[in-house]
């Protein structure tokens, strides 16, 4: 059942206990609607899916109590300023103990995991069709994005590389590229052609040298395979940027402006 939060004037909804046939544990879903959605019944909108949904909007639900990405207020601000195309943002709640397994594309020899492509099937075969049936979404990869941080950034990249016909925009925020002996970097090295993906990639210097080195290497590999800086690739290193919601919230507006610039929807 969708529950509307009155404080957001009916534009922030939460579905509790949503169940997938691909994954064993239920989860909550969170939906942000742009301010104009109800007043423009003929218009269709792009959609951004985001992992760790409970950390995006409501500080009472966040893993770190009170600290969120401020997704709703940042989307309102950037859309209202004419910088970002009006869009829907859908947060997919993580399931706690299953998070590592769902956000990793392969098993790690030490840590296990590796159910990421079952999670991907849930997104592609269940969630997106359900959202398209309930909301006025623009179709196609040019209007469908995927963003996550840490392991969520890793799985966002892995899914987009496998499903570029579904997701045309991806945000890898402080991605855990170290996973499984840097399997994601190996996957990018093995690409035979440039893919039609618009990629935001970032890290913060306070996350440690390994994060900076891995993201810098991925940036170079993507450029070698045809991605163009400022066109379909933007790599940022944030001085003193930490590995937490506050740091990611501080740059979420930039992420939206690059992935969903105003005037770019089709």
PyMOL commands that set and color helices and strands:
alter all, ss='L'
color gray80, all
select helices_A, chain A and resi 6-8+53-55+71-80+96-102+116-134+141-143+151-162+179-189+205-207+209-224+245-259
alter helices_A, ss='H'
color red, helices_A
select strands_A, chain A and resi 2-4+12-18+27-32+46-50+87-92+144-149+169-173+198-204+233-238
alter strands_A, ss='S'
color yellow, strands_A
deselect
rebuild
show_as cartoon
